[in-house]
């Protein structure tokens, strides 16, 4: 059976434990934009701070206040409801002056400026988090220091969290049945008709579970912060990718955070690894009884995803005896929960997190 769960990178280091989001102000997330609006154009970018309201509920409220359709308001990513979130939206043909006069429930407009194009999903560099974890272990500061040292050196495992796989944790299993065109088995699970959107979601869950399986194998083999011959590596500064030919020569660049190995978002047009790394990727697919061609009917081309991410600006301090505050930046497509589960040594689930991956 395909298992999406990932082992801890630091299993021998005890976690802090604790509780997240006891108060709304315990979880603050701020988008870091990929670019700033230029000041001219038919679209208006505007920043909003929302509290205890989902992004989709806020879009509904904005649409009603502006007299436009919800589809006319766009954002770079969804943000959790039970949080303080600062994010950017865009709308066409609405002047900045009108936006600045809006009175909203559980939200406020921070700024508004014109731009030449609409804001699209993924148009951000990442997210900056400031979190408060309550009821942590008495020595949580020391535990955080030990774990953070490993994460800063080796990286945060860049896997997919439980929210991708549903409350029952089996979205990927339904996706596998769909890939195999096993309609009878789907019906036994009460699935008779699927919309296009749901079909793509279930296929995405399969891709995510396969990526996690590959990531788990790399962690178990001590290969998260290493490269193998044939790996598809990514340059941290430019995002460019290349095939690793001489692993020994590239390892100093891995340690220096100049490059990182990527894993497969399996699809019929995916750039596959070669040699030793390629054999490992092929084995994961074979064990799931899947071929790359199986993704073609669903137009799932596939892509590559870094196996790790660097928690830029990671800092922490204790507030009193049992509260830990934590700050860090996570690049787009990376999960804050991946760092939190490693630190707290417990499974952490949010309602939503930015999920920006081509092919997944």
Order of alpha helices (4+ residues) and beta strands (2+ residues): beta-beta-beta-alpha-beta-beta-alpha-beta-beta-alpha-beta-alpha-alpha-alpha-beta-beta-alpha-beta-alpha-beta-beta-beta-beta-alpha
